[in-house]
Amino acid sequence: HVMSYYDCYQPETCLFTRSHGTAVIGAAAAKLAKPDKHVLAVTDPAGLSRSDFDMMQQLNAPAAVLVLYRPEQTPELSGFGVPVLSVSSAVQLIPSLQRALRSDRPCIISCPANI
């Protein structure tokens, strides 16, 4: 599980869930609770819903959503109504995360899970 590699150093900075479909909603809630903080959700393609991104935009709760997928199954992510940044190497990941976190809109970072 990808979250086992992430350390939290301050209280109220990490929210982990194994429930499918809750990452984007949780990110929106976190952004509403702490609008001055950057928010990153990590999920797989099955955890995405167009209505979740619509809600984020309506509530003005932009967050970055890192979508990890199996390299042999590149997902189609253009139908969610938000910008999609595609990462194909580890060198691209940090700049893409920084760009998404600075955005004033929800943003998807599409990344193979093996990088």
N, C-alpha and C positions, 0 to 999 in steps of 0.2 A: 504494500500500500504506500503510495507516494507521500502521504502525510507523516509516515514514520521517519522520514528524513528531515522533517522540519522541526526546529526547536523554537519554542516560545520563551522569550525572556522577560516579558512584562505581562501582568494580568490584563485580561480583557483585550488581548490582541489576536487570539486564535479561536476559531470555532470549527470544530471537526464534526462531521456527520457521515455516517455510512448509508444514510437513507437516500435512495435515488430520487433525483429531481428537486433536491432542496438547496443545492449550492448557490444557484442564482438568486433565489428568493432570500436566502440567508445573507448573501452579499448585499442585496438591496436594503435589507433591514439594518445591517451593520453600517452602511453608508448613511442611512437616515439617522441612526443613533450617534454616529461620529462623522459628521459631514466634512470635517477638516482632515480626516485621515484617508490614506489610500486603502482601497479594499480590493483584494484578489480572491476570486473563487477558483477552485480547481475541480474539474469534473471530467466525465467522458461524454461522447456525443449523445448517449441515451439519456443523459441528465438535463438536456436542453429543451426548452419550450419557447415558442415565439411569444406567447402571452407573458412569460416572465420578463423578456426583454422589453416588451411594450409597457409593462408595468414600471420597470426601472426608468424608462424615459418619461412616463407620465408623472412619476413621483420626483423626477430630477434627482435620481439616486444612482449616478454612474459608477460602475465598478468594472474592473478587468476580469474577464473570465478565461482562464487557461483551460483549453480543451485538449486533453491527452488522448491519443488514439493509437491503435495498432498500426504500424507502418504499412501493412498490407491492406488496410481498410481505410483509406483516406476519406473522411466524411465530407459531405456537401454542407457547408455552413453559411452560404450566402443568403438563405431565406429567412434569416432572423431579424433583418432590418437594422443591423448595426454593423460598423466596420469590422472586417476580419483581417487580422495580420497573420500571415502564414510563415511559420518557422521551419526551416529544413536543416538547420545545423545549430549546434550549441552556441556558436559565436553570435547567432542572431537572436537568441532567447532573451538575454538581458536588455538589449536595446528595444526589443519589441515590448517587453514588460514595462519598461520605463515609459515608452510612448503611450501605451494603453492606460497606464496609471495616471498620466498627465492629462488624458482626454477628458472633456466635459460631457462625453457620451459613454454609454456602455460600449464595451469593445471586447471582441473575441480574439484570443491568440490561439491559433491552431498549431498543435505541436505533436509530432510523433513521440510516443512514450519512451522510445529507446534512446533519446538524446540526453 
